[in-house]
Amino acid sequence: MNPFALLITWTTYGTWLPGDARGHISNVRHADGSWEKARNTPGTAFMPGDARTREHARSLLKHDPVWLNREQAEVVAAELVAATKSRGWRIRRAAVMSNHVHVVIDECPDDGPAVRRILKGTTQAALSRHAGRPQCWWTEGGSDRYKHGFTTIENAIDYVAKQHKILAEIIDHASGRACPGR
């Protein structure tokens, strides 16, 4: 049997906007007001930075951008463990940074968008409970990369493990706990 996992990524609200200089997978706004559709297929390069698109996206923000602190990141990691454990899913590796989250997960449905919605929804609720008020913590959408085979899964785990400025992490869900970052 060929093993299967998902590498799921999402960002905090307002911190990685369409047009970002780091690259993005969003629609691009041209000077004439027209749009170039995002190219979000595996193997396609990210769209390059585009100031016009970024400023347009910034003007549409309804709230201040969210940058997680260590305590909030630990809330996210603990909720990821609880949410996946209750469903019988396994997190192989996860990293929570100030502006995004990566999760390598298996023993879950073969439906990246549905799994991502659950992970984002439960952590959204946990962060709002922790803050004592509702708040928009995450951007819409995210990335779901399907990983098939031992090598591609191990590469995804290695990629997540090597993230910079990890505030909280999960190392093999079997441990049943989240760990502070480095």
C-alpha positions in Angstrom: 0.0 0.0 0.0 1.3 3.5 -0.9 1.2 5.7 2.2 -0.6 9.0 1.9 -0.4 12.3 3.9 -1.4 15.9 3.4 0.9 19.0 3.9 -1.6 21.7 4.8 -0.6 25.3 5.1 -2.5 28.5 6.0 -1.6 32.0 7.0 -2.7 34.4 9.7 -5.1 37.2 8.7 -3.5 40.0 6.7 0.1 38.9 6.9 0.7 37.4 3.5 -1.4 39.3 1.0 -1.8 38.8 -2.7 1.1 40.5 -4.4 3.5 39.9 -1.6 7.1 40.2 -2.6 7.8 36.7 -1.2 5.6 35.3 -4.0 2.0 34.3 -3.9 -0.6 32.2 -5.6 -3.3 34.8 -5.8 -4.9 36.7 -8.7 -2.9 39.7 -10.0 -4.4 43.1 -10.6 -3.2 44.9 -13.7 -2.9 48.6 -14.3 -6.0 48.6 -16.6 -8.1 47.1 -13.7 -8.1 43.6 -15.3 -7.1 40.5 -13.3 -4.8 37.6 -14.2 -6.1 34.4 -12.6 -3.9 32.6 -10.0 -2.0 29.6 -11.1 -2.3 27.3 -8.2 -1.3 23.9 -9.5 1.5 21.7 -8.3 4.8 22.4 -10.0 3.7 25.9 -11.1 5.9 28.7 -9.9 4.6 31.3 -7.4 3.4 34.6 -8.9 6.1 37.3 -8.4 5.5 40.2 -6.0 3.2 42.9 -7.4 2.8 46.2 -5.5 -0.5 47.1 -7.2 -2.1 43.8 -6.2 -0.7 44.0 -2.7 -2.0 47.6 -2.1 -5.4 46.6 -3.4 -5.5 43.6 -1.0 -4.4 45.8 1.9 -7.2 48.3 1.2 -9.7 45.4 1.5 -8.6 44.3 5.0 -11.4 44.6 7.6 -9.1 44.1 10.6 -5.5 44.6 11.6 -3.1 41.9 10.5 -2.6 39.0 13.1 0.8 38.0 14.3 0.7 35.1 16.8 2.8 35.2 19.9 4.3 32.1 21.6 1.3 31.7 23.9 -1.2 31.9 21.0 0.9 29.5 19.0 0.9 27.0 21.8 -3.0 27.3 21.9 -3.0 26.5 18.2 -0.7 23.5 18.6 -2.7 22.1 21.6 -5.9 22.4 19.7 -4.5 20.7 16.6 -3.5 17.8 18.8 -7.0 17.6 20.4 -8.9 18.1 17.2 -7.0 15.4 15.3 -6.8 13.0 18.2 -10.6 13.0 18.6 -11.0 12.2 14.9 -8.4 9.4 14.8 -6.1 11.4 12.6 -2.3 11.7 13.1 -0.1 14.7 12.9 3.3 13.6 11.7 4.8 17.1 12.1 3.4 20.6 12.6 5.0 24.0 13.0 3.2 27.2 14.1 5.0 30.5 13.3 3.9 34.0 13.9 2.2 34.3 10.5 1.5 30.8 9.2 1.0 27.1 10.1 2.3 23.9 8.4 0.8 20.5 9.3 1.8 17.1 7.9 -1.2 14.9 8.6 -2.1 11.3 7.8 -4.8 8.8 8.7 -7.3 11.5 7.7 -9.7 11.8 4.8 -8.3 12.2 1.3 -9.9 15.6 1.2 -7.4 18.4 1.8 -9.9 21.3 1.8 -12.2 19.5 4.3 -9.3 18.6 6.6 -8.0 22.2 6.4 -11.4 23.7 7.2 -11.6 21.5 10.4 -8.0 22.4 11.5 -8.6 26.1 10.9 -12.1 26.1 12.4 -11.1 24.4 15.6 -8.0 26.6 16.1 -10.0 29.7 15.2 -12.5 28.9 18.0 -9.7 28.0 20.5 -7.8 31.2 19.9 -11.0 33.3 20.3 -11.8 31.5 23.6 -8.2 32.1 24.7 -8.5 35.8 23.8 -12.0 36.1 25.5 -13.6 37.5 22.3 -14.2 36.5 18.7 -11.6 37.5 16.2 -10.6 36.7 12.7 -7.3 34.9 13.1 -6.8 33.2 9.7 -7.0 34.2 6.0 -9.4 32.4 3.8 -8.2 29.3 2.0 -4.8 27.8 2.3 -2.7 25.1 0.6 -3.3 21.4 0.5 -0.5 19.4 -0.9 -1.1 15.6 -1.4 1.9 13.5 -0.5 2.1 9.9 -1.7 4.9 7.5 -0.8 7.4 7.3 2.1 10.0 9.6 0.5 7.6 12.5 -0.3 6.0 12.3 3.2 9.4 12.3 4.8 10.5 15.3 2.7 7.3 17.2 3.8 8.1 16.3 7.5 11.7 17.6 7.0 10.5 20.8 5.3 8.2 21.6 8.3 10.9 20.7 10.8 13.3 23.2 9.2 11.0 26.2 9.4 12.5 29.3 10.9 11.2 30.9 14.0 8.8 28.1 15.1 6.8 29.2 18.1 5.2 25.8 18.8 5.5 22.5 17.1 4.0 19.0 17.1 6.5 16.1 16.6 4.6 12.9 15.8 1.1 13.2 17.1 1.6 9.9 19.0 3.3 11.9 21.8 -0.1 13.5 22.4 1.3 16.9 23.2 2.4 20.1 21.6 6.0 21.4 22.2 7.3 24.9 22.5 9.2 26.0 19.5 12.8 26.8 19.2 
